[in-house]
Amino acid sequence: MATKALIFDVFGTLVDWRSSIAHEAQTLLSPLGLSTDWHAFADDWRNEYQPAMEKVRSGQRGFCKLDELHRGNLDIVLERLGWHQVNEATRQQLNLGWHRLEQWADVEQGLARLRQKFVLAPCSNGHIGLMVNLARHNRWHWDAITGAEIARDYKPQAIVYQASAAALGFLSEETMMVAAHSDDLTAAARAGLKTAFISRPDEHGPGLGESVAKSPMNYSAADLQDLATQLGCA
């Protein structure tokens, strides 16, 4: 069945969250006299991501927007560091750093090429408002925004992928998930979608991201420009 829509993971696949959050944290916290390895700070914050979402996936807490989870996780990291002097306004501003993440160099033009041939939408654990802000910040043009908020659950639950395809008016088999994470793509394939792996070898630091897929995919590409070429986009 022909592919009609591409849906995208965002954190790591389209944006360099690690460098962006390290920069945001340094910018906001160093004037308070605080100092640390800012990339390690970003890693620590991100490491709370899956445990927080698992509470929602397992039913321990109801669905809430990712901003709420990110904020709770930030408080955990600041408490661990003993940085009690960080006030509420600074915490709120730092939490909004996830709305200002910088894209990888290939993304803006890669998405533009792919959109000539396919319907495009994010399929992220980030909520709609967060996806809108990232799109405006990075000059992306989505046809719609799908993902966790419309499914009221978090990836890798099958409903997130299936609800995203359905919201666009397509069957799962007509929809391809694009991501830099093999586990995300494996879950999407289980949910009936096609898969495209994007290499992001530096997502977690130099050489610490996934450079090759850990399982077979329909497509594997060096970046979005490469994927556009493989899919026959001008």
N, C-alpha and C positions, 0 to 999 in steps of 0.2 A: 504494500500500500504506500502511495506517495507521501512523502513528508510535506506537511503544509505549515507547521508551526515549530519554532524553536523556543524553548523556555530555558532560562539561565539561572544557575547558581550565581550569586553575586559576591559574597565575602570570600576573597581568595581567587575566584575565577575572573571577575571583572575588576576588582579593586585590590590594591595593596594595603590591606587593613593594618598590617604590622607596622610598617614605616609611618603610615598616617597617624595611627594612635600614639606611637612613640613621639611623634612631632607635637601632637595636640597636648599630650601629658607634659612634655617638657615646657612648652609655651605657657601653659596655665599654672603649672606647679613650681617651676624654678623660681619665679618671682616671690614665692613664699619661703624661699630659702631651702627648698627640698631638692635633693639630688639622689639619683640612682641610675642604674642601667635602664634607660627608657624603653629599649626594645624588650628587655626582660619584663618590665612593667606591663607592656602590651601583651606579652605572652601570658603572664599571670592572669590578666583580666580575661583574655580569650579562653584560658584553660577552665574557667568557671562556666563557660557557655553551654557545653553539652550537659553537665550535671543539672544546671538550672532548667533546661528544656526537658530533660528526662522526667522531672517532677510533673510537668504538664502531660507528656506522652503517657506516663504511667497512671495518670488520674489523681496524683497526690494533690494537685492544685488545678484550678480551672485555667482555661486559656487566657493569656494576657499578652499584650503587645511586647515586642522584643525590647523596647525602651525600658520597660519595667524590669525585665530580667537583667538587662545590662546595668541598670542603676543599682539593683541589689548586689550584683557581682562586683561593681566598683566599690561599694561600701565594704565588702568582704576584703578586697585587696588593700584598701586604705587602712582598714583595721589591722590587718596582718602586718603592715609596715609601721603601725603606730602613728600614722599621720592624722591625728584627731583635729589638727588645726585647719584642715581643709573645710571651708564653710559650705553651706548649702548652695549658694549661688555658683560657686566654682564647681561643685559636684554636678550640678545641672548642666553647666556649660560644657564640662568635660564629657558628660554622657552624650551630649549632642555631637561630639566628635565623630560618632558613627554615622552621622548624616552628612559628613564632609570628607569622606574617604576619597583618596586620589586613585584614579584608574591606572591600570597598566597601559603602557605606551601604544599597544596595538588595538585597544578596545574601541575607541570612538570610530575610527575608520572601518574596523572589522564589522561592527554592528551596522554601520551605514551600508556596507556592501551586502551583508546578509539580509537586510530589510528589503532590498530590491526584489528578493525572490520568496521570502518567507514572512509570516506573521511572527513578531518578536514580543516576548514578555519575560520579566523576571519571574523565577520560581524560587523565592528566597524565604528564609525564616524571618527576615525582616518584614515589618508591616508596611502597609500601603504608603503612609506618610513618609516613612524612612526611604522607601524606594523612590518616591517622587523627588525628595530632596537630593538623593544621590544622582538621579537622572538630570536634574537641573544643574547641579554642581559640575557634572562631567559632560554635559551636552549630549545625552543619549535621547533617542526618540523611540519610545516604546509604543506598541499598538494597544497595549493594555498592561495592567499590573495584576499578577496572580501570585499565588504562594500561600504561606501559612495563614495569613489573616482570613482569606476567603474559605480555607479549609477548616479553620479553628483548631488546628493541630500543627505539629512541627515535623519537618522531615527527620528521619526517613520513613515516616508513616505513608503508606501507599495513597491514602486519600489526598495528600498534598499534591502529588503529581497528577492524579486522576482528576481532581477538582480543577486544577489549573488548565488541563487540556479541555475539559468540558466547558469551562468558563469562556474559552476562546471559540467554542462551537465545533471542536474537533474530537475525533476518537483518540484514545491513547496511542493507537498504532499510527496515527497521522502526525504525532507530536514527538519531537526529539528533545531530550534533556541534554544540556551542555554544561559541563562542570569540570573542575580541576581535581575532583575527589572521587576516587574509585568507589568508595562506599555509597556515596550519593547516587552515582550512576547505576550501581548494582541494584539499589532499591528501586530506582526508576524503571529499570529493565524488568524487575519483578512485577511492577505495577502495569506493565504492558507497553512502555514507551521505548522508542529507539534512543541510542546513546551516542554522545560525542565527547571524547576526553580532550581537555586542553592542558598542555604541559605548563605548570607554574613551579619550576624547580626552586625558586627562592621565596615562596610564600611564607615559610616559617623561619626565614633566615637563609643566607647563601647555601644552596645545595640541600636544604632541609625540607623542601616541598616535593610534591610528586612530579617527576619528570616523565614517567611512563605509567600507563594504566596497569593496575594489578590484576585485571581480568579482561577477557575479550570485550571489545566495544565495537559498535557499528563504524565509528570513525575515531581516529586519534590524530590530533593536530598539534603543531608547535605553538600556535597562537590562533587568535580569531581570524587573522588575515589568511593563514594557512587553511583554516576550516572553510572560509568563504571560497577559496580557490578550489578545494576539494569538492565543494557542493555546486560548483559551476556558476558562481556569482561573478559578475563583471568587476 
